[in-house]
Amino acid sequence: MAAQVVTAERIPIGADHAGFELKERLKAVLVGMGYDVEDVGTHSPASTDYADFAHPVAAEVETGRARRGVLLCGSGLGMSYAANRHPHVRAAVAWTREIAELSRTHNDSNILVVPARFVSEEDGVQILKTWLATPFEGGRHQRRVEKIEREEKP
């Protein structure tokens, strides 16, 4: 009987300068959990522009090269604005475990955005773990998610 090869899920992660330190911690957590992490930057706390990191992560999810991604910036807002410009991306800012869970169960979020200036390191880790472990509930929420993806007709 041949051995089955299991490939770890690849998760792209990116942050601007405000999210750099927490990104490094979350990256280590993801690796420790067995994920294949693609760090798109930033690689230092020097000032950067959030969109330079949001777009590469969102493009990975948009095209299906990654099922999920993680972004961090100071408030989470800039990253979410940029990421949500991509079709099929549902980037959710989560500042508590409960928000992370709801973003998955009700909205099938596929990019977690962490507001690094507003969560502790431990809370950031718990938000990430909750988001990763929570499945989409489907059912009545499926119809709502489909409406997000619907193209408007003029």
C-alpha positions as CSV (number, residue, x, y, z in Angstrom):
1,M,0.0,0.0,0.0
2,A,1.4,3.4,-1.0
3,A,1.9,6.1,1.6
4,Q,-0.5,9.0,1.2
5,V,1.2,12.4,0.8
6,V,-0.6,15.1,2.7
7,T,0.3,18.7,1.6
8,A,0.0,21.3,4.3
9,E,-2.4,24.2,3.5
10,R,-0.5,27.2,2.3
11,I,-1.5,30.5,4.0
12,P,-0.1,33.8,2.7
13,I,0.4,36.4,5.4
14,G,1.3,40.1,5.1
15,A,1.6,43.1,7.3
16,D,2.6,46.7,7.1
17,H,5.0,48.2,9.7
18,A,2.2,48.5,12.4
19,G,1.5,44.8,12.1
20,F,5.1,43.5,11.6
21,E,5.8,42.3,15.1
22,L,2.4,40.5,15.5
23,K,2.8,39.0,12.0
24,E,6.1,37.4,13.1
25,R,4.3,35.9,16.1
26,L,1.3,34.6,14.1
27,K,3.6,33.3,11.4
28,A,5.4,31.2,14.0
29,V,2.1,29.9,15.3
30,L,1.0,28.9,11.8
31,V,4.2,27.1,11.2
32,G,3.9,25.3,14.6
33,M,0.4,24.2,13.6
34,G,1.7,22.7,10.4
35,Y,0.7,25.3,7.8
36,D,2.9,26.2,4.9
37,V,3.3,29.9,5.4
38,E,4.1,32.4,2.6
39,D,5.3,35.6,4.1
40,V,4.8,38.4,1.6
41,G,6.2,41.1,3.9
42,T,6.9,43.5,5.4
43,H,10.2,42.2,6.8
44,S,11.0,45.0,9.2
45,P,9.2,47.7,11.3
46,A,10.2,50.4,8.8
47,S,7.3,52.4,7.5
48,T,5.4,50.8,4.6
49,D,2.1,51.1,2.7
50,Y,-0.5,48.5,3.6
51,A,-1.8,48.0,0.1
52,D,1.6,46.7,-1.0
53,F,1.0,43.6,1.2
54,A,-2.8,43.4,1.0
55,H,-2.9,43.0,-2.8
56,P,-0.5,40.0,-3.0
57,V,-2.3,38.1,-0.3
58,A,-5.8,38.9,-1.8
59,A,-4.6,37.9,-5.2
60,E,-3.6,34.4,-3.9
61,V,-7.1,33.9,-2.5
62,E,-8.9,35.5,-5.5
63,T,-7.2,33.1,-7.9
64,G,-7.6,30.0,-5.7
65,R,-3.8,29.5,-5.2
66,A,-4.6,29.9,-1.5
67,R,-7.8,29.1,0.3
68,R,-7.2,31.5,3.1
69,G,-4.9,34.4,4.0
70,V,-3.9,36.6,6.9
71,L,-3.3,40.4,7.0
72,L,-2.3,42.8,9.7
73,C,-2.1,46.5,10.0
74,G,-2.7,49.1,12.8
75,S,-6.5,49.3,12.6
76,G,-7.1,46.5,10.1
77,L,-9.1,48.9,8.0
78,G,-6.6,49.7,5.3
79,M,-5.8,46.1,4.7
80,S,-9.5,45.1,4.6
81,Y,-10.3,48.0,2.1
82,A,-7.5,46.9,-0.3
83,A,-8.1,43.1,0.0
84,N,-11.9,43.4,-0.5
85,R,-11.3,45.1,-3.8
86,H,-10.5,41.6,-5.2
87,P,-13.3,39.4,-6.4
88,H,-14.1,36.4,-4.3
89,V,-12.3,37.8,-1.3
90,R,-14.1,38.3,2.0
91,A,-11.6,40.0,4.3
92,A,-12.9,40.4,7.8
93,V,-11.4,42.6,10.5
94,A,-11.5,40.7,13.8
95,W,-10.6,42.2,17.1
96,T,-12.1,39.4,19.3
97,R,-12.4,35.6,19.0
98,E,-16.2,36.1,18.7
99,I,-15.9,38.4,15.7
100,A,-13.4,35.9,14.1
101,E,-15.9,33.1,14.7
102,L,-18.8,35.0,13.3
103,S,-16.8,36.1,10.2
104,R,-16.4,32.4,9.4
105,T,-19.7,30.9,10.4
106,H,-21.9,33.6,8.9
107,N,-19.8,35.2,6.2
108,D,-17.3,32.5,5.1
109,S,-14.4,35.0,5.5
110,N,-11.3,33.9,3.6
111,I,-8.9,36.5,4.8
112,L,-8.4,37.3,8.5
113,V,-7.4,40.9,9.1
114,V,-6.0,41.6,12.6
115,P,-5.9,45.2,13.9
116,A,-2.4,44.9,15.5
117,R,-2.6,48.1,17.5
118,F,-5.8,47.1,19.2
119,V,-5.2,43.5,20.3
120,S,-2.6,41.9,22.6
121,E,-0.2,39.3,21.2
122,E,-2.1,36.6,23.1
123,D,-5.5,37.8,21.8
124,G,-4.1,37.9,18.3
125,V,-3.0,34.3,18.6
126,Q,-6.4,33.2,19.9
127,I,-8.2,35.2,17.2
128,L,-6.1,33.4,14.6
129,K,-6.7,29.9,16.1
130,T,-10.4,30.5,16.4
131,W,-10.7,31.7,12.8
132,L,-8.7,28.8,11.4
133,A,-10.8,26.2,13.4
134,T,-14.2,27.6,12.6
135,P,-16.1,26.2,9.6
136,F,-18.6,28.1,7.5
137,E,-22.2,27.3,8.7
138,G,-23.8,27.5,5.2
139,G,-27.5,27.2,5.2
140,R,-29.2,30.6,5.2
141,H,-25.8,32.2,5.2
142,Q,-24.9,30.7,1.9
143,R,-27.5,32.8,0.1
144,R,-26.1,35.9,1.7
145,V,-22.6,35.2,0.8
146,E,-23.7,34.5,-2.8
147,K,-25.2,38.0,-2.9
148,I,-21.8,39.5,-2.0
149,E,-20.4,37.9,-5.1
150,R,-23.3,38.9,-7.4
151,E,-22.3,41.4,-10.1
152,E,-24.6,44.4,-10.3
153,K,-26.4,45.0,-13.6
154,P,-26.7,48.6,-14.8
